[in-house]
């Protein structure tokens, strides 16, 4: 009788361990990591929370997604040791690594984890008379927080149309949420918002107001891409915000980066939790549908983390590591 009971207990324990091993797959990382994302009304935070939750559910690595000031702030937090993972725009990551524009010196203590999706440059207005970038001349326009990646996107776009951010428009420097409030109150005429569409701040605005997005023409898109290859053409479908037609714009990549001293196992687990459970992530957030292994391995401005090199290598995809 006792032998039967002992055998039963052993079988139960083995079954439990097998179930745990199946649930917690990946590599034996086990670290607790802070993942800086973006503002509460942006795509970084909403999607970042979903990714963090799935990685913690499926692997031994625990990730806490927190709000932040966006790309530049995320790199600075990582450089200071206050975070181990973060979202950055593809152009901002390159600026940090090269020590240009937003950054006074090179920051090289981080690596690429994956390029996840495209972030559209959304020029949002409630004024149907503002149809092109040229129509922004002389108007009050939010160009993102001072020194942000959005600000430099605004500078690039305006320059492509022959406009100077300081001379030809009346710039204000606001977050996504503050920009939407200013639009609603009639304090500004348009706002640059660079995030994956649909963006929470714009969706909230479109729920109560008729929203218009300023489109780009092919000539100026090609001019912009020729000057800055971090951009690519993108289309925001009319059903995203209820616009009258699809809107052509440009976009940059949303890249996840990690400090170099994050373990190989933890970065591997992040990628395993995201890409090997894509369907579950897509069910929780629309951006999951854009996850693609080849696109994830396409960022060339910053070398990949050793954990990413291992993960992509197992998928027969070679990435340049440090």
N, C-alpha and C positions, 0 to 999 in steps of 0.2 A: 504493500500500500504506500509506504513512505517513498520507495523507489519510483512509483508511478507519479506521485505528487512532485518529487524533485525533477523528474523527467519533463513533466508538464510545465513546471516553472522555467526550466532551461529553454524549452521550445518557445514559450511566450517571450522570454528575453531575447532569444535569437530573432524571432519574428519582429519584435519591436526595433531591434538594432538594424535589421534589414530595411524596415520601413523608413527609419530615420535616415539611413544611408541613401535610400532612393530619393527621399525628399530633399536632403541636404547634399546635393551633388557638387560637382566642381572640384576645387582643390582645397586642402586643409588650411585655409587662411586664418579665419577666426578673429581678425582685427575689427575694431570699431572706428569707422572713418566718418569725417564730416565732409559733406558735399554741398558747396555753396552754389546757388542757382541764380536767382534774379528776384525782381519785385513780385509781390503777391499777386498782381494782376497780369503777369507775363507768362509765356509758355514755359520758360525755363523752370519756374517753381512748380507749376502743375504737373508737368511731365517728369521733372526730376524726382518729385515725391513718389510717383508711380514706379519709376525705375529703382529707386532706393528700396521701396517696399518689396519688390519682386526679388531683388538680389538677396535681401535679408531672409526672405521666405525660402528661397531655393538653395542657398549656399551657406557656408559657415561665416561669411563676412557680413557684418552689420554696418549699414550706412544710414546716416541721418541727414536728410536734405533740409537745408535752411535757406531763408530768404537772404538776399544780398543786394548790393548796388550794381550787380551785373558784371560783365566781362572783365573790365579793368580791376574792379574791386576783388573779384575772385582770384585773379593772378596775384594781387598784392597780399591777400589773405593766405594764399598758398606759400608765397615767398616768406611771409612772417611766421609760418608754421601753425597758423590758426585753422587751416583746412588741408585736407589731403586730396580731395577731388573738386572739380569745378567745371562749370560751363563757360565757354568763351566763343565769341564770334571768330570765324576762321581768319578774318583780317586782323583782329585784335591779338590773337595768338601769335601771328607773324610779327606784328609790331613789337610785342614784348620780347620775342626771341632775337629780333634784330636791334632792339633799343632805339626805336623811332616813333615819331608822332606822339602817342600817348605816354611813352616811356623815355626817360632821360638816359637810361643805360640798359644794356642787355640783361635779360633775366633768362637764365638757362637751366634752372633747377627743376624743370617740369618736362613732361613728355606727353605725347598724344595717346589717348585711350581709344577713341573712335570719333568719326564724323557721323553724326546721327541723322540730321535732317536739314532742310533749307529754311533760313529765316528771311522772310520777305521784307523789303523796304516798303512799308505801308505809309503813304502820305494821306492822312485822314482829314476830311473836311465835312462840314454840314452845309457848305455853300455850293450849289450846283454850277455856279459861274466859274469856279476854279476847276478847270479841266486838264490843264497841263502844268508842268513844273514852271514854265515861264509865267503863268498866271499868279505865282506866289510873289512876284516882284512888288515891293512896297507894302506887303501885308505882314500881320503879326503871325509868326510861325514858331511853334515849339520845335527845337532841334535836339531834344534829349537833354539829359543832365550834363552839366559842364564837364568837359573832358571825357565824356563817355564814348563808347564805340558808336552809338547812334549819332552823336554829334559829328563824328568824322564821316559817317555815311551821308549825313545831310550835306556836309561840305563837298564831298565828292559828287553827289548828285547835282547840287546847285552849280558847281563849277562846270559840269558837263553841259549845262544849259546856259553858260556864260554869266552866271549870277554869283555874287560874292555874299557870303553869309553875314558879313558885318555892314556892307554898304547897300545891298539891294533888297534885303528883307529886314523886318524888325524881329530879331530873334529873342526867344525866351528859352530858359533852360529848365525843363521840367521832366519828371518821371512819367511813365505811361498813365498812371492813375490821375496825376495832377493835370496832365495834358487833356484827358477826357473831360475832367471837371471844368477846365478852362474853355473847352469847346462848347460844352453845354451852357455855360454862363455867358458865352459870346465875347470872352476876353481875348481869344485868339481865333485866327481864321483857318489854321490848319496845323497838323502835328505830324512829325516824323516818328513812326513807331516801327522798330526793327525787331521782329519776333516771328516765330512760326504762326502762320494763319491756320485756324482762327485763334486770335489772341483775346484773352479774357476781357481786357479793358475795352477793346473795340466791340466785342460781342455785346457787352453790357450797354454800350452807347447805342448800338444798332437796335437794341430791344425797345428803345424809347424814341429814337430819332432816325430820320432818313440819312443814312451814311453814304458818302461818296468817297471813292478812292481815286487819286490822281494817277493816270496811266503814263507810261513811257513809250516813245516811238523807237523804231528799230535803229535809226541813225544814231540817236543819243545813247542807246544801250550799247551799241558796238563801240562808240567812242569811250564810254565809261569802262568797258571791259578791257579795251586796248591799253588804257592807262593804268588800270588796277585789275589784275587777273583774278582777284579774290571774288569778284562778282560774276554772276551768271543770270541769264534771263529766266524769269519765273512768271507764272500766271496764277492769279487768285480768281477762282471760279465765282460766278455771280451768286451762287447759293450760299457761299460762306458767310456773307454779311447782308445778303439781300440787295446787292447792287443791281443796276439795270442790265449790266453785261459783264462778261469776264474782263479782268483788268490785267494788263501786261506791266510787269515791274521788274526789278532785279532782286537778287537774294545773295546772302552769304551763308556759309555753313555753320551749324551749331555743333561745336566740337567739345567733347569731354576730355579734360586733361587731368593728369595726376602728378603729384610730387615724385621725383625720381626715387626717393627713399621709401615709397609705398611698396610693399612686397609684391613679388611676381604673382604669388597665389591670389592676393586680394584683387589685383587688376584683372587677372584671368577670371576670377569669380564674377566680377562686375560684368564682363562681356558674356560669360556663360549665362548669367541670370537674365541678361537683356536679350541676346540674340537666340538663345536656345529655347526661350519661352515667349517668342514674339507674339504668338496668337493670344496669349493671356494678357500681355501688355496692351495689345491693340484693343482688346475688349474693355480695358480700363481707360484708355486715352487714345484719341484719334491719331496722334502722331506716331503711334506704334506701327501703323500701316506703312510708314515711310522708312522704317528700319530696313537696311539692305547691307549685306556683308561687303560687297564690292565698294559701295559708297563709303562705308565705315572705314575702309582701308585706303581711301583716296587722298587724304590730307598729306601734303608734302612739305609744308612750311616748318613743321616741328617733328623731329623723329619720334617714333612710337616707343612706348614703355616696353620693357622686356616681357611683362605679362601679356601685353597685346601681341607682341611678336610670336609668343608661344601659342596663343589662342588662334590667331589668324593662320599660323603655320599649320595647325591641325585641320584647318578648313581649306588647305592647299592655296592659301593666299599669302604672298610674301609682302611684308612691309619693312621699311627701313627703320631700324632701331638704333639706339645709342651704343 
